[in-house]
Amino acid sequence: MLLLIALAHAPLFLYVSEPGMISRPESVGILDILLNSIGEIFIDNRSRPLFAVLFGYGLVFMFDKQLSKGKSKIEARKVMKRRSFFLILFGFILAVFIGGQDILMAYGSAGLLVGWLLLRDNKTLMTATTIVTTVFILYIPFLWGFLLEDNGSYGFSSEFSRNDYYLQSFMEALVYFPYIPIFIHLLFPILPSVLIGIWFGRIHLLTNSHQQNKLKMIAIIGILISILGALPFVFVGELWGPSLFLAGVLYGIQVITGTVGGIGYAALFGVLGNRIKEPGWVTNSINALGRRSLTFFVFNEILLVILLSPVSLGLGGILNNTGVTFVAISIWILSVVTASILEKYKISGPLETLMRVLVYK
């Protein structure tokens, strides 16, 4: 999950590259075309819903843990609310003071929006999921069509420039940060993924070894739909030049099917996890990273800012798409190694520890 997010966010820092498709840089060679295509098919708008599914799954486990400690449902719900508020606070610090590409505010607000369903039965949960998902499916392709038409080109310019300096970026982020989660929720269907993650958590789908056949089916169907939904958009700008509105609609379809893809990825990882009976050092290291995912999401974003942002080392003005892909993979490997060292010495992730102090007092 953290690798996919790093790969999705790294190209956003390429501030001297010409815009390609939506937020991706223009391809300047065969390798760039390949990386952009792989990103559009397997990464873009797929890592975010994967994160959302796991977020919803985790809400159920934390809620049930509070009930097992003797708390009432109302008390447990208050704990979930506190955690959501602090996620928003962490996201605010990341977006405004650090300048990273934040998604924590979006998930914190998602927790506030759907957390009440933790108190309801499965029928209510599925009804809400159906209604919310239907609404997103109906409007997102057309919204992106109008956005791209209004933009006047296939791609959006980078939010960074060579002349950026920290105080300017800080003041702009301070003004615009309230709109970040609003725009994310409006343009991308996070809520359906969170709701499906809650349902997965209630039936313990990802960790129940007796549901392997169901997981396999979800993984195959979800990833296949994701690939098929992304393919038409991959050809835009390279082999095909449709109208801006149609290109936006195709991107909207890529976004929607990416939600299904994120669900498929979660199921695939559930299948793989249940198959590993004797984990080796690689698996244990990735597990260690997963147990510290909040810390290392922020850590990865900090390193991306330090290395690529124009207010720091500014490599985003020098490297191409291939270069920042290498940077993202290297940062993730460093995270895996660091997390495994922390695990060896029984040290929790600093942000996980802080979150527990804040939420559970």
C-alpha positions, -999 to +999 in steps of 0.1 A: +000+000+000+027+025+010+048+016-021+018+022-044+011+056-027+047+067-030+047+057-067+014+077-072+026+108-054+062+111-067+053+123-103+032+151-088+065+168-078+078+170-114+073+208-118+093+215-150+079+186-170+051+193-195+018+180-183+007+147-199-026+130-189-044+145-159-016+147-132+010+126-150+040+142-167+044+141-205+062+110-217+096+118-232+107+083-241+097+047-243+104+040-206+084+071-196+055+058-218+057+024-201+059+038-166+029+062-172+009+033-187+017+010-158+008+039-134-025+045-151-035+008-152-022-004-118-014+025-095-034+058-101-067+058-082-060+022-071-038+028-041-062+054-026-092+029-025-069+002-012-060+024+017-097+032+022-107-005+023-080-012+049-091+020+068-127+008+070-115-027+079-095-012+108-124+008+121-143-024+127-114-040+146-108-009+168-146-006+174-149-043+184-118-040+206-134-012+226-165-033+230-144-062+242-130-040+269-165-034+283-172+000+267-207+007+254-212+013+217-217+050+223-183+051+241-166+031+214-181+055+188-166+085+207-132+068+205-135+064+168-145+101+165-115+112+184-092+091+162-108+106+131-103+142+144-066+135+152-061+120+117-074+153+103-050+171+126-020+149+114-031+155+078-032+193+085+003+193+098+015+172+068-002+193+042+005+228+057+038+226+076+055+198+057+040+203+022+033+166+015+005+151-006-020+145+022-048+119+023-051+117+061-076+145+063-098+127+037-098+095+057-103+113+090-133+130+075-145+097+060-144+082+095-166+111+108-190+107+079-196+069+080-186+061+116-222+061+127-227+029+106-206+010+131-236+012+154-260-001+127-267-036+114-254-050+081-286-043+062-283-006+070-246-007+060-253-023+027-281+001+019-259+031+026-231+015+005-254+009-024-268+045-024-234+062-020-217+040-046-246+046-071-243+084-067-206+084-073-210+062-104-236+085-119-218+118-116-180+112-115-174+105-153-194+136-163-177+158-136-143+148-149-155+154-185-165+190-176-133+196-156-110+185-184-131+205-210-128+236-187-090+229-183-085+232-221-060+203-223-056+167-213-033+174-184-031+197-154+000+218-147+020+211-116+012+229-084+049+236-079+073+259-097+110+268-096+102+301-078+084+285-048+098+292-014+087+277+020+068+307+035+048+312+003+039+275+001+030+275+038+007+304+035-010+290+004-015+256+021-028+273+052-055+290+031-064+259+010-061+230+034-099+230+043-107+223+007-083+193+003-106+167+019-137+182+002-121+180-033-108+145-027-142+132-016-160+150-044-136+139-072-127+104-059-151+077-045-133+071-011-165+066+009-177+034-010-143+018-004-144+027+033-179+012+036-169-020+018-139-022+041-163-020+071-183-049+056-151-069+050-141-062+087-175-074+100-171-108+083-133-109+089-129-115+052-092-107+048-080-128+078-104-157+077-086-187+060-120-204+054-130-176+030-102-181+005-124-189-025-145-158-019-113-137-016-099-152-048-130-144-067-131-108-054-094-104-063-097-117-098-129-099-107-119-066-090-084-064-107-098-075-141-125-048-140-098-023-129-076-031-158-104-031-184-116+003-170-082+019-173-072+006-208-093+031-228-077+060-209-042+047-214-045+052-252-056+088-249-029+112-260-006+084-272-026+065-299-059+084-297-070+120-295-107+122-284-124+154-273-115+168-239-149+159-225-147+123-237-112+120-223-125+133-189-153+108-190-128+080-197-107+092-168-138+092-146-144+055-156-107+048-147-114+064-113-145+043-106-130+010-118-099+019-097-122+017-066-130-019-077-093-025-083-084-013-047-109-038-034-094-065-056-059-056-043-070-059-007-085-093-014-053-104-032-032-094-003-056-113+020-051-144-002-013-140-001-013-134+036-034-164+044-011-186+023+021-176+042+025-201+070+061-196+078+070-159+071+106-151+063+126-120+069+111-102+038+075-109+049+083-100+086+099-067+075+068-058+054+046-067+084+067-045+106+061-016+081+024-023+081+022-021+119+037+014+115+019+025+084+009+059+098+044+068+108+059+056+075+032+072+053+042+105+068+079+095+067+076+087+029+059+120+022+086+140+042+113+123+021+095+131-011+092+167-001+129+169+010+142+153-022+118+166-049+101+198-037+114+232-050+115+245-015+141+219-006+166+199-028+144+205-059+151+172-077+116+174-091+130+201-114+158+179-126+145+143-127+121+128-152+093+103-146+118+074-145+139+092-120+111+099-095+099+063-098+133+052-087+132+077-058+098+064-047+109+028-047+141+036-028+121+055-002+098+025+003+128+001+006+143+024+032+110+024+051+109-014+051+145-016+064+139+010+091+106-006+102+123-040+105+150-024+127+123-008+149+106-042+151+138-060+161+142-036+191+104-036+199+100+001+192+065+011+181+060+037+153+063+072+169+030+084+153+012+052+163+023+057+199+013+094+198-021+085+183-027+059+210-019+085+237-042+111+221-071+088+214-071+065+243-058+090+268 
